[in-house]
């Protein structure tokens, strides 16, 4: 069965900054139009291909770009790009399976990896996907709609205490117990707007200008897609996959993601690991990454694309 991909506007966040970072050049150098690199690169979260398309303009004809995504609609877009550019190899899988997929293709090392974490604008704007509390649709929230259980299926069977823990741990929702109780009292879970309204009614207070269901929806989405676990797996594999001199560039949009990335880059750039802290003679470990760099969107980008306001780009070089 062919899955039709609705057309949605998607503005790629930190576009030039990310491509410049993975190529180890400045944005100013990128804008000269004279950059031409060769190598094997990975876009671990293709989305609608903004980063990939720009990156391809700076790669020579002998380069390869492997693009990953769990979303079938994103894969459909990626396959259309691959049909017009032989350098593109499409992989319908999570970036948590980075090494398995590269080894299957006979690729041991790559020269740069990009990852743009979280949910994409098309996913949010398509109410049928269930990510949005502003548009009605099925309570799904799966990145990959071809496998796994939906949030609705999970809510039917999950214990109230477990649900509250998920809302607290993955959404940092202080009123998780109260909200979980209200959700479990719902007769059915077939409408995102109904779920959002239930959360709103159960929430005693919320930040001005922020929908009261924001953190709960985030928590359920992160949990059902194992997003934080996948990030951990991806980062570990990226370190083993990058050539010396290769670049890792990762964009995050909320504190849970950003904390994982920050701590990963710090420990591998310093050669200091938490598990060594209490040892009488900590071993001297190699520094596998350069000093991390952090970039935020410019004010001009935030004005034109408000979804960029919470983004951080963190990057480092494999040593």
Residue frames relative to the residue before (quaternion, step in Angstrom):
aa qw qx qy qz dx dy dz
X 1.0000 0.0000 0.0000 0.0000 0.00 0.00 0.00
X 0.3400 -0.7430 0.5422 0.1960 3.58 -0.87 0.93
X 0.2618 -0.7594 0.5774 0.1464 3.56 -0.86 0.97
X 0.3003 -0.7613 0.5450 0.1821 3.56 -0.56 1.11
X 0.2721 -0.7727 0.5571 0.1360 3.56 -0.94 0.88
X 0.3250 -0.7527 0.5341 0.2063 3.60 -0.41 1.17
X 0.4623 -0.6775 0.4986 0.2806 3.55 -1.16 0.61
X 0.0666 0.7777 -0.6202 0.0775 3.56 -0.75 1.08
X 0.4738 -0.6529 0.5075 0.3028 3.55 -1.11 0.68
X 0.0138 0.7993 -0.5992 0.0432 3.55 -0.82 1.00
X 0.1480 -0.7840 0.6005 0.0526 3.55 -0.59 1.19
X 0.3439 -0.7641 0.5135 0.1851 3.56 -0.52 1.20
X 0.3670 -0.7521 0.5138 0.1890 3.56 -0.75 1.10
X 0.8553 0.0477 -0.0580 0.5127 3.57 -1.11 0.81
X 0.0745 0.8686 -0.4859 0.0623 3.53 1.04 0.87
X 0.7538 0.3767 -0.2216 0.4906 3.59 0.53 -1.16
X 0.6281 0.5591 -0.3388 0.4220 3.57 1.00 -0.82
X 0.6822 0.4916 -0.2892 0.4576 3.58 0.95 -0.87
X 0.6667 0.4882 -0.3026 0.4751 3.58 0.90 -0.90
X 0.6344 0.5164 -0.3306 0.4707 3.59 0.98 -0.80
X 0.6552 0.5330 -0.3105 0.4361 3.56 0.96 -0.89
X 0.7066 0.4601 -0.2844 0.4563 3.60 0.80 -0.96
X 0.6812 0.4479 -0.2787 0.5077 3.59 1.22 -0.47
X 0.3792 -0.7591 0.4460 0.2848 3.57 1.38 -0.07
X 0.5339 0.5434 -0.4541 0.4620 3.54 0.89 1.06
X 0.5368 -0.5922 0.4713 0.3728 3.58 -1.27 0.11
X 0.6355 -0.5078 0.4043 0.4181 3.55 -1.26 0.30
X 0.6191 0.5469 -0.3390 0.4502 3.58 1.05 -0.75
X 0.6513 0.4963 -0.3096 0.4834 3.60 0.99 -0.81
X 0.6231 0.5480 -0.3310 0.4493 3.56 1.04 -0.81
X 0.7015 0.5006 -0.2599 0.4356 3.54 0.94 -0.96
X 0.5326 0.6099 -0.4258 0.4037 3.61 1.21 -0.17
X 0.3738 -0.7538 0.4649 0.2756 3.57 1.21 -0.50
X 0.5857 0.6038 -0.3630 0.4008 3.58 1.25 0.13
X 0.5060 0.6617 -0.4193 0.3610 3.58 1.27 -0.18
X 0.1249 0.7564 -0.6364 0.0847 3.57 -1.00 0.87
X 0.0569 -0.8226 0.5648 -0.0341 3.56 -0.41 1.28
X 0.2173 -0.7441 0.6105 0.1624 3.52 -1.31 0.33
X 0.4301 0.6975 -0.5001 0.2803 3.58 -1.08 0.63
X 0.4856 -0.6148 0.5272 0.3290 3.51 -1.39 -0.22
X 0.0430 -0.8169 0.5734 -0.0451 3.55 -0.69 1.16
X 0.2431 -0.7581 0.5911 0.1297 3.54 -1.29 0.48
X 0.1170 -0.7010 0.6962 0.1011 3.52 -1.10 0.85
X 0.2459 -0.8421 0.4685 0.1048 3.56 -0.10 1.34
X 0.7593 0.1983 -0.1232 0.6074 3.59 1.29 -0.29
X 0.1902 -0.8527 0.4730 0.1141 3.58 0.42 1.22
X 0.1306 -0.8158 0.5511 0.1168 3.61 0.87 -0.86
X 0.7302 -0.3220 0.2612 0.5430 3.55 -0.47 -1.20
X 0.6361 -0.6426 0.2782 0.3242 3.53 1.28 0.55
X 0.3045 0.7849 -0.4995 0.2040 3.59 1.16 0.31
X 0.6964 0.4507 -0.2736 0.4869 3.57 0.81 -0.99
X 0.6473 0.5408 -0.3220 0.4299 3.58 0.94 -0.91
X 0.6755 0.5075 -0.3075 0.4377 3.57 0.83 -0.97
X 0.6757 0.4680 -0.3076 0.4795 3.58 0.90 -0.82
X 0.6336 0.5388 -0.3362 0.4419 3.59 0.94 -0.84
X 0.6417 0.5502 -0.3261 0.4233 3.59 0.94 -0.85
X 0.6264 0.5504 -0.3475 0.4288 3.61 1.07 -0.63
X 0.7253 0.3993 -0.2376 0.5080 3.61 1.23 -0.38
X 0.6102 0.5224 -0.3588 0.4753 3.60 1.29 0.21
X 0.4616 -0.6890 0.4811 0.2843 3.57 -1.02 0.75
X 0.7261 -0.4771 0.2926 0.3995 3.55 -1.32 0.23
X 0.6806 0.4905 -0.2889 0.4613 3.60 1.19 -0.44
X 0.5214 0.6460 -0.4054 0.3827 3.59 1.29 -0.04
X 0.2257 -0.7428 0.6088 0.1634 3.52 -1.37 0.23
X 0.1044 -0.7664 0.6305 0.0649 3.55 -1.15 0.69
X 0.1487 -0.7847 0.5993 0.0554 3.55 -0.61 1.18
X 0.1013 -0.8170 0.5673 0.0202 3.58 -0.66 1.09
X 0.1765 -0.7838 0.5933 0.0491 3.54 -0.88 1.10
X 0.2336 0.7410 -0.6267 0.0597 3.54 -1.27 0.44
X 0.4182 -0.6949 0.5281 0.2516 3.56 -1.18 0.61
X 0.6374 0.5740 -0.3095 0.4104 3.55 1.18 -0.67
X 0.4470 -0.7140 0.4658 0.2709 3.64 -0.65 1.05
X 0.6436 0.5136 -0.3343 0.4585 3.61 1.03 -0.68
X 0.6264 0.5152 -0.3318 0.4819 3.58 1.07 -0.72
X 0.6416 0.5244 -0.3191 0.4599 3.58 1.00 -0.80
X 0.6104 0.5457 -0.3491 0.4558 3.58 1.04 -0.72
X 0.6554 0.4926 -0.2987 0.4884 3.58 1.00 -0.85
X 0.6501 0.5209 -0.3124 0.4565 3.58 0.99 -0.84
X 0.6514 0.5152 -0.3186 0.4569 3.58 0.98 -0.78
X 0.6112 0.5327 -0.3475 0.4712 3.58 1.10 -0.64
X 0.6425 0.5058 -0.3169 0.4806 3.58 1.04 -0.78
X 0.6606 0.5149 -0.3072 0.4517 3.59 0.93 -0.90
X 0.6135 0.5635 -0.3454 0.4322 3.59 1.11 -0.66
X 0.7465 0.3687 -0.2068 0.5139 3.58 1.16 -0.57
X 0.7641 0.2356 -0.1461 0.5825 3.60 1.29 -0.14
X 0.3305 -0.7974 0.4780 0.1625 3.58 -0.30 1.31
X 0.5665 0.6073 -0.3881 0.3996 3.60 1.21 -0.24
X 0.6564 0.5384 -0.2933 0.4397 3.59 1.23 -0.48
X 0.0797 -0.7646 0.6393 0.0188 3.55 -0.96 1.00
X 0.2297 -0.8130 0.5285 0.0837 3.58 -0.63 1.16
X 0.0489 -0.7954 0.6040 -0.0123 3.57 -0.92 0.99
X 0.2080 -0.7810 0.5798 0.1025 3.58 -0.54 1.19
X 0.4949 0.6115 -0.4633 0.4080 3.53 0.07 1.33
X 0.6036 -0.5440 0.4434 0.3783 3.53 -1.34 0.22
X 0.5408 -0.6097 0.4629 0.3487 3.56 -1.13 0.58
X 0.5136 0.6269 -0.4169 0.4117 3.58 1.29 -0.14
X 0.6882 0.4081 -0.2641 0.5386 3.59 1.30 -0.25
X 0.1523 0.8462 -0.4971 0.1166 3.57 1.21 0.59
X 0.7342 0.4377 -0.2591 0.4497 3.60 0.60 -1.11
X 0.6307 0.5451 -0.3442 0.4320 3.60 0.91 -0.86
X 0.7048 0.4689 -0.2675 0.4602 3.56 0.89 -0.94
X 0.6444 0.5051 -0.3303 0.4696 3.58 1.00 -0.73
X 0.6641 0.5004 -0.3094 0.4614 3.58 0.94 -0.85
X 0.5992 0.5589 -0.3518 0.4525 3.57 1.10 -0.69
X 0.7132 0.4210 -0.2328 0.5098 3.57 1.14 -0.68
X 0.5247 -0.6566 0.3968 0.3690 3.58 1.30 0.05
X 0.5327 0.6095 -0.4089 0.4213 3.60 1.21 0.49
X 0.2182 -0.8028 0.5460 0.0985 3.57 -0.65 1.11
X 0.8179 0.0930 0.0026 0.5678 3.57 0.89 -0.97
X 0.1529 -0.7688 0.6134 0.0964 3.56 -1.24 0.55
X 0.5013 -0.6968 0.4499 0.2463 3.55 -1.27 0.42
X 0.8082 -0.0284 0.0046 0.5882 3.57 1.22 -0.10
X 0.0982 -0.7902 0.6044 0.0247 3.55 -1.11 0.77
X 0.1335 -0.7612 0.6328 0.0490 3.54 -1.00 1.00
X 0.0600 0.7644 -0.6420 0.0038 3.58 -1.13 0.67
X 0.1134 -0.7635 0.6355 0.0206 3.54 -0.91 1.06
X 0.2162 -0.8630 0.4468 0.0947 3.55 0.06 1.34
X 0.7151 0.4822 -0.3300 0.3838 3.51 -1.38 0.15
X 0.6880 -0.4685 0.3762 0.4069 3.51 -1.37 -0.34
X 0.3936 -0.7333 0.5051 0.2284 3.59 -1.01 0.79
X 0.6791 -0.4921 0.3585 0.4099 3.57 -1.27 0.37
X 0.6585 0.4992 -0.3378 0.4506 3.67 0.85 -0.80
X 0.6381 0.5203 -0.3324 0.4600 3.58 1.04 -0.71
X 0.6647 0.4935 -0.2953 0.4768 3.57 1.01 -0.80
X 0.7203 0.4798 -0.2496 0.4343 3.55 0.93 -0.93
X 0.6498 0.4679 -0.3083 0.5135 3.57 1.26 -0.34
X 0.3434 -0.7914 0.4728 0.1795 3.56 -0.17 1.31
X 0.6161 0.5856 -0.3484 0.3952 3.58 1.07 -0.66
X 0.6129 0.5659 -0.3514 0.4250 3.61 1.21 -0.39
X 0.4495 -0.7421 0.4090 0.2827 3.58 1.22 -0.37
X 0.4957 0.6792 -0.4240 0.3364 3.59 1.24 0.07
X 0.7337 0.4527 -0.2173 0.4577 3.56 1.11 -0.71
X 0.2965 -0.7317 0.5858 0.1830 3.53 -1.10 0.78
X 0.6094 0.5503 -0.3444 0.4552 3.58 1.31 0.13
X 0.7466 0.2815 -0.1681 0.5789 3.59 1.29 -0.34
X 0.4326 -0.7258 0.4661 0.2624 3.56 -0.84 0.91
X 0.2459 0.7525 -0.5862 0.1720 3.53 -1.11 0.71
X 0.7021 -0.4220 0.3436 0.4592 3.55 -1.31 -0.07
X 0.4379 -0.6779 0.5202 0.2792 3.58 -1.08 0.70
X 0.1306 0.8303 -0.5170 0.1619 3.53 0.39 1.32
X 0.0721 0.8637 -0.4983 -0.0239 3.58 0.42 -1.33
X 0.4630 0.6540 -0.4819 0.3544 3.63 1.14 0.25
X 0.4523 -0.6517 0.5374 0.2861 3.56 -1.04 0.78
X 0.7586 0.2286 -0.1169 0.5988 3.55 1.05 -0.87
X 0.2254 -0.8236 0.5110 0.0990 3.56 -0.24 1.30
X 0.5965 0.5844 -0.3637 0.4127 3.60 1.26 0.01
X 0.8006 0.1767 -0.0931 0.5650 3.60 1.22 -0.16
X 0.7459 0.4040 -0.2947 0.4399 3.55 -1.28 0.40
X 0.5195 -0.6339 0.4701 0.3275 3.56 -1.30 0.11
X 0.5026 -0.6476 0.4923 0.2928 3.53 -1.20 0.66
X 0.6549 -0.4767 0.3931 0.4352 3.57 -1.29 0.17
X 0.6183 0.5531 -0.3475 0.4370 3.60 0.99 -0.79
X 0.6656 0.4924 -0.3015 0.4729 3.58 0.90 -0.90
X 0.6569 0.5126 -0.3029 0.4625 3.55 1.01 -0.84
X 0.6539 0.5272 -0.3189 0.4392 3.60 0.93 -0.87
X 0.6157 0.5659 -0.3490 0.4228 3.59 1.06 -0.66
X 0.7953 0.3329 -0.1563 0.4818 3.58 1.00 -0.75
X 0.5847 0.6281 -0.3769 0.3486 3.59 1.14 -0.49
X 0.4919 -0.6392 0.5141 0.2918 3.54 -1.15 0.69
X 0.6015 -0.6000 0.3905 0.3546 3.59 -1.04 0.78
X 0.6549 0.5162 -0.3193 0.4502 3.59 0.97 -0.81
X 0.6462 0.5094 -0.3131 0.4742 3.58 0.99 -0.83
X 0.6316 0.5288 -0.3263 0.4637 3.58 0.99 -0.84
X 0.6518 0.5127 -0.3165 0.4606 3.59 0.93 -0.88
X 0.6439 0.5201 -0.3219 0.4595 3.59 0.99 -0.81
X 0.6336 0.5254 -0.3266 0.4646 3.59 1.02 -0.80
X 0.6644 0.5046 -0.3067 0.4581 3.60 0.89 -0.92
X 0.6828 0.4819 -0.2854 0.4692 3.57 1.03 -0.77
X 0.7394 0.4507 -0.2398 0.4390 3.58 0.78 -1.05
X 0.7881 0.3252 -0.1644 0.4961 3.59 0.97 -0.81
X 0.7479 0.3324 -0.2128 0.5338 3.57 1.25 -0.25
X 0.3074 -0.7664 0.4960 0.2685 3.57 1.34 -0.19
X 0.3007 0.7661 -0.4960 0.2768 3.53 1.09 0.88
X 0.3480 -0.7847 0.4813 0.1776 3.58 -0.42 1.27
X 0.7282 0.3899 -0.2282 0.5154 3.58 1.15 -0.54
X 0.1688 0.8552 -0.4781 0.1074 3.56 1.17 0.62
X 0.6447 0.5350 -0.3405 0.4268 3.63 0.92 -0.82
X 0.6748 0.5018 -0.2828 0.4614 3.52 0.89 -0.98
X 0.6746 0.4919 -0.2892 0.4684 3.58 0.93 -0.90
X 0.6405 0.5309 -0.3245 0.4501 3.59 0.95 -0.86
X 0.6305 0.5335 -0.3326 0.4551 3.58 0.99 -0.82
X 0.6761 0.4929 -0.2928 0.4629 3.58 0.92 -0.91
X 0.6423 0.5249 -0.3265 0.4532 3.59 0.97 -0.81
X 0.6917 0.4851 -0.2828 0.4542 3.59 0.90 -0.90
X 0.6340 0.5221 -0.3269 0.4674 3.60 1.24 -0.29
X 0.4867 0.6602 -0.4346 0.3719 3.60 1.29 -0.11
X 0.5101 -0.6696 0.4540 0.2921 3.58 -1.05 0.79
X 0.7950 -0.0536 0.0586 0.6014 3.57 1.08 -0.71
X 0.3179 -0.7447 0.5662 0.1545 3.54 -1.33 0.38
X 0.3389 0.7638 -0.4817 0.2641 3.57 0.59 1.14
X 0.7422 0.3311 -0.2064 0.5450 3.59 1.25 0.19
X 0.3985 -0.7199 0.5147 0.2410 3.58 -0.72 1.04
X 0.6377 0.5241 -0.3386 0.4517 3.59 1.02 -0.71
X 0.6405 0.5115 -0.3250 0.4717 3.59 1.02 -0.76
X 0.6431 0.5110 -0.3160 0.4749 3.58 1.02 -0.81
X 0.6578 0.5081 -0.3064 0.4640 3.59 0.94 -0.86
X 0.6519 0.5084 -0.3150 0.4663 3.58 1.00 -0.80
X 0.6193 0.5341 -0.3390 0.4650 3.60 1.03 -0.75
X 0.6562 0.4988 -0.3050 0.4771 3.57 0.95 -0.87
X 0.6380 0.5383 -0.3200 0.4480 3.56 0.97 -0.87
X 0.6813 0.4886 -0.2877 0.4631 3.59 0.90 -0.94
X 0.6943 0.4744 -0.2770 0.4650 3.59 1.07 -0.68
X 0.6185 0.5735 -0.3342 0.4204 3.58 1.21 -0.53
X 0.3706 -0.7686 0.4719 0.2218 3.62 -0.58 1.08
X 0.7848 -0.1038 0.0659 0.6074 3.60 1.11 -0.57
X 0.0495 -0.8034 0.5931 0.0149 3.55 -1.19 0.52
X 0.6558 -0.5348 0.3797 0.3737 3.50 -1.29 0.47
X 0.5257 -0.6423 0.4595 0.3160 3.56 -0.94 0.91
X 0.8108 0.2332 -0.1971 0.4994 3.56 -0.92 0.96
X 0.6888 0.4159 -0.2697 0.5290 3.58 1.29 0.06
X 0.4406 -0.7041 0.4858 0.2724 3.58 -0.71 1.04
X 0.5177 -0.6821 0.4158 0.3062 3.63 -0.84 0.90
X 0.6577 0.5052 -0.3188 0.4588 3.60 1.20 -0.33
X 0.3910 0.7685 -0.4529 0.2267 3.60 1.26 -0.20
X 0.7447 0.4239 -0.2371 0.4577 3.57 0.66 -1.11
X 0.6412 0.5235 -0.3287 0.4547 3.60 1.04 -0.72
X 0.6487 0.4973 -0.3187 0.4799 3.58 0.97 -0.83
X 0.6237 0.5332 -0.3355 0.4627 3.58 0.99 -0.82
X 0.6673 0.5221 -0.3028 0.4364 3.57 0.87 -0.97
X 0.6880 0.4788 -0.2914 0.4609 3.58 0.85 -0.94
X 0.6378 0.5250 -0.3227 0.4620 3.58 1.05 -0.77
X 0.6632 0.5009 -0.3048 0.4652 3.58 0.88 -0.94
X 0.6755 0.5032 -0.2999 0.4479 3.57 0.92 -0.89
X 0.7121 0.4783 -0.2861 0.4270 3.59 0.70 -1.05
X 0.7282 0.3950 -0.2276 0.5118 3.60 1.18 -0.57
X 0.3565 -0.7526 0.4775 0.2804 3.59 1.32 0.02
X 0.1178 0.8641 -0.4846 0.0680 3.56 1.07 0.77
X 0.7023 0.4643 -0.2963 0.4510 3.60 0.82 -0.89
X 0.6283 0.5225 -0.3286 0.4737 3.57 1.06 -0.72
X 0.6457 0.5159 -0.3136 0.4675 3.57 1.02 -0.82
X 0.6267 0.5339 -0.3394 0.4550 3.59 1.02 -0.75
X 0.6299 0.5300 -0.3281 0.4632 3.59 0.95 -0.88
X 0.6819 0.4878 -0.2889 0.4621 3.58 0.84 -1.00
X 0.6557 0.5262 -0.3057 0.4469 3.55 0.94 -0.93
X 0.6720 0.5032 -0.3119 0.4449 3.60 0.83 -0.93
X 0.6472 0.5138 -0.3236 0.4610 3.59 0.92 -0.86
X 0.6903 0.4761 -0.2786 0.4683 3.57 0.93 -0.90
X 0.6108 0.5588 -0.3582 0.4316 3.59 1.05 -0.69
X 0.6259 0.5471 -0.3310 0.4465 3.56 1.03 -0.78
X 0.7028 0.4554 -0.2555 0.4831 3.58 0.99 -0.87
X 0.6877 0.5116 -0.2655 0.4414 3.57 1.19 -0.59
X 0.6413 0.5595 -0.3307 0.4079 3.60 1.06 -0.67
X 0.4579 -0.6304 0.5589 0.2837 3.53 -1.14 0.76
X 0.5843 -0.5106 0.4690 0.4218 3.57 -1.25 0.32
X 0.7618 0.2827 -0.2489 0.5271 3.58 -0.76 1.07
X 0.5364 0.6237 -0.4002 0.4039 3.57 1.29 -0.19
X 0.3377 -0.7720 0.5160 0.1541 3.54 -1.13 0.69
X 0.1833 -0.7386 0.6404 0.1035 3.55 -1.18 0.79
X 0.0221 0.7953 -0.6029 0.0589 3.59 -0.77 1.07
X 0.0169 0.8280 -0.5538 0.0865 3.58 -0.50 1.24
X 0.2022 -0.7671 0.6014 0.0952 3.57 -0.93 1.00
X 0.0641 -0.7847 0.6161 0.0229 3.57 -0.91 0.95
X 0.2842 -0.7888 0.5297 0.1280 3.55 -1.23 0.52
X 0.7889 0.1499 -0.1443 0.5781 3.61 1.18 -0.06
X 0.7249 -0.5127 0.2678 0.3740 3.52 -1.27 0.56
X 0.6248 0.5503 -0.3606 0.4205 3.62 0.99 -0.71
X 0.6567 0.4857 -0.2977 0.4942 3.58 0.97 -0.88
X 0.6996 0.5059 -0.2857 0.4159 3.54 0.74 -1.11
X 0.6227 0.5497 -0.3396 0.4412 3.58 1.05 -0.76
X 0.6432 0.5241 -0.3190 0.4581 3.58 0.97 -0.87
X 0.6787 0.4924 -0.2870 0.4631 3.57 0.89 -0.99
X 0.6511 0.5295 -0.3092 0.4474 3.57 0.89 -0.98
X 0.7001 0.4673 -0.2817 0.4606 3.60 0.79 -0.98
X 0.6210 0.5402 -0.3384 0.4561 3.59 1.04 -0.75
X 0.6945 0.4710 -0.2804 0.4660 3.57 0.80 -0.99
X 0.6543 0.5301 -0.3213 0.4331 3.58 0.95 -0.83
X 0.7090 0.4638 -0.2943 0.4423 3.59 0.76 -0.96
X 0.7070 0.4439 -0.2808 0.4734 3.59 0.99 -0.71
X 0.6433 0.4909 -0.3369 0.4813 3.60 1.20 -0.29
X 0.7215 0.4107 -0.2365 0.5048 3.58 1.20 -0.50
X 0.3453 -0.7372 0.5049 0.2870 3.56 1.21 -0.47
X 0.5654 0.5655 -0.3839 0.4617 3.57 1.23 0.53
X 0.0779 -0.8316 0.5497 -0.0173 3.54 -0.58 1.20
X 0.5881 -0.6207 0.3881 0.3437 3.60 -0.91 0.89
X 0.6564 0.5356 -0.3184 0.4253 3.60 0.99 -0.78
X 0.6549 0.5068 -0.3107 0.4666 3.59 1.25 -0.32
X 0.4715 0.7460 -0.4088 0.2325 3.58 1.24 -0.47
X 0.7773 0.3581 -0.1900 0.4812 3.61 0.92 -0.84
X 0.4603 0.6738 -0.4575 0.3533 3.58 1.24 0.19
X 0.5321 -0.6433 0.4341 0.3385 3.65 -0.95 0.78
X 0.7814 0.0809 -0.0513 0.6166 3.58 1.12 -0.68
X 0.2110 -0.8114 0.5330 0.1144 3.59 0.13 1.27
X 0.4655 -0.6821 0.4761 0.3022 3.61 -0.87 0.85
X 0.4399 -0.6624 0.5303 0.2942 3.54 -1.17 0.58
X 0.1209 -0.8248 0.5519 0.0228 3.54 -0.40 1.26
X 0.5364 -0.6299 0.4437 0.3445 3.59 -1.08 0.59
X 0.3990 -0.6671 0.5668 0.2728 3.55 -1.22 0.53
X 0.2003 -0.8434 0.4932 0.0734 3.55 -0.26 1.30
X 0.7633 0.2605 -0.1548 0.5706 3.58 1.25 -0.33
X 0.5282 -0.6008 0.4957 0.3381 3.56 -1.25 0.50
X 0.6874 -0.4307 0.3600 0.4609 3.56 -1.28 0.10
X 0.4404 -0.7276 0.4530 0.2674 3.62 -0.65 1.04
X 0.2449 -0.7350 0.6147 0.1480 3.52 -1.26 0.60
X 0.1381 -0.7878 0.5966 0.0670 3.56 -1.13 0.68
X 0.0395 -0.7972 0.6020 -0.0245 3.57 -0.90 1.00
X 0.1921 -0.7595 0.6125 0.1049 3.56 -1.04 0.84
X 0.5972 -0.5564 0.4170 0.3998 3.62 -1.15 0.42
X 0.5147 -0.6140 0.4978 0.3320 3.55 -1.17 0.58
X 0.6415 -0.5260 0.3894 0.4003 3.58 -1.21 0.47
X 0.6250 0.5508 -0.3421 0.4348 3.57 1.05 -0.74
X 0.6506 0.4989 -0.3210 0.4741 3.61 1.03 -0.73
X 0.6490 0.5236 -0.3218 0.4485 3.59 0.94 -0.85
X 0.6347 0.5371 -0.3298 0.4472 3.59 1.05 -0.75
X 0.7325 0.4073 -0.2361 0.4917 3.59 0.97 -0.83
X 0.7864 0.1404 -0.0644 0.5981 3.58 1.19 -0.54
X 0.2381 -0.8290 0.4893 0.1291 3.62 0.16 1.28
X 0.5920 0.5869 -0.3727 0.4076 3.61 1.13 -0.50
X 0.5960 0.5747 -0.3604 0.4297 3.58 1.27 -0.24
X 0.4926 0.7307 -0.4094 0.2363 3.59 1.18 -0.45
X 0.7519 0.3752 -0.2263 0.4926 3.62 1.05 -0.62
X 0.4816 0.7144 -0.4086 0.3012 3.59 1.27 0.01
X 0.0481 -0.7477 0.6607 0.0460 3.51 -1.28 0.64
X 0.1893 -0.7420 0.6309 0.1247 3.55 -1.05 0.81
X 0.0289 -0.7829 0.6214 -0.0124 3.57 -0.72 1.12
X 0.0247 0.8174 -0.5713 0.0699 3.57 -0.91 0.90
X 0.0235 0.7739 -0.6327 0.0142 3.53 -1.33 0.39
X 0.4169 -0.6957 0.5378 0.2301 3.55 -1.34 0.38
X 0.4449 -0.6722 0.5238 0.2754 3.58 -1.00 0.85
X 0.1987 -0.8056 0.5540 0.0678 3.56 -0.81 1.07
